[in-house]
Amino acid sequence: AGAHQTSASSQELSRLAISFNNLVGKFKV
């Protein structure tokens, strides 16, 4: 269960990072 939880958190973090990058990109333009 621990490993699965970590994997889910990692995916969530990467998704947030992508969304954040998109936001920053919009602000830069």
Backbone as CSV, one residue per row, in Angstrom:
resi,resn,N_x,N_y,N_z,CA_x,CA_y,CA_z,C_x,C_y,C_z
1,ALA,0.844,-1.204,0.000,0.000,0.000,0.000,0.880,1.255,0.000
2,GLY,1.961,1.219,0.752,2.840,2.386,0.832,3.404,2.776,-0.520
3,ALA,3.920,1.768,-1.239,4.501,2.048,-2.557,3.442,2.603,-3.499
4,HIS,2.242,2.018,-3.449,1.162,2.481,-4.334,0.825,3.934,-4.020
5,GLN,0.764,4.260,-2.732,0.432,5.626,-2.330,1.491,6.594,-2.862
6,THR,2.760,6.208,-2.728,3.848,7.069,-3.193,3.735,7.290,-4.697
7,SER,3.405,6.214,-5.412,3.286,6.317,-6.874,2.177,7.291,-7.232
8,ALA,1.049,7.194,-6.539,-0.079,8.080,-6.817,0.330,9.525,-6.539
9,SER,1.010,9.749,-5.428,1.440,11.102,-5.081,2.386,11.645,-6.145
10,SER,3.273,10.780,-6.640,4.234,11.206,-7.660,3.497,11.644,-8.917
11,GLN,2.497,10.868,-9.329,1.725,11.231,-10.524,1.013,12.559,-10.291
12,GLU,0.418,12.717,-9.116,-0.301,13.946,-8.796,0.653,15.137,-8.858
13,LEU,1.849,14.962,-8.290,2.833,16.051,-8.283,3.243,16.425,-9.699
14,SER,3.503,15.424,-10.527,3.917,15.714,-11.908,2.795,16.438,-12.634
15,ARG,1.547,16.045,-12.364,0.412,16.709,-13.010,0.341,18.169,-12.565
16,LEU,0.533,18.395,-11.270,0.503,19.762,-10.753,1.635,20.575,-11.374
17,ALA,2.806,19.962,-11.480,3.958,20.660,-12.057,3.659,21.082,-13.487
18,ILE,3.029,20.198,-14.256,2.697,20.524,-15.649,1.701,21.678,-15.683
19,SER,0.691,21.610,-14.830,-0.312,22.683,-14.802,0.362,24.000,-14.428
20,PHE,1.261,23.944,-13.444,1.963,25.145,-13.003,2.800,25.718,-14.140
21,ASN,3.485,24.834,-14.871,4.309,25.279,-16.003,3.436,25.969,-17.042
22,ASN,2.262,25.413,-17.296,1.353,26.008,-18.278,0.943,27.406,-17.820
23,LEU,0.646,27.545,-16.532,0.250,28.849,-15.999,1.383,29.852,-16.177
24,VAL,2.596,29.442,-15.800,3.755,30.334,-15.920,3.949,30.732,-17.376
25,GLY,3.780,29.774,-18.279,3.936,30.056,-19.703,2.945,31.112,-20.155
26,LYS,1.705,31.016,-19.687,0.689,32.003,-20.076,1.074,33.386,-19.560
27,PHE,1.568,33.445,-18.322,1.926,34.739,-17.750,3.114,35.360,-18.478
28,LYS,4.036,34.518,-18.933,5.226,35.030,-19.624,4.860,35.672,-20.953
29,VAL,3.868,35.114,-21.618,3.512,35.632,-22.949,2.982,37.056,-22.843
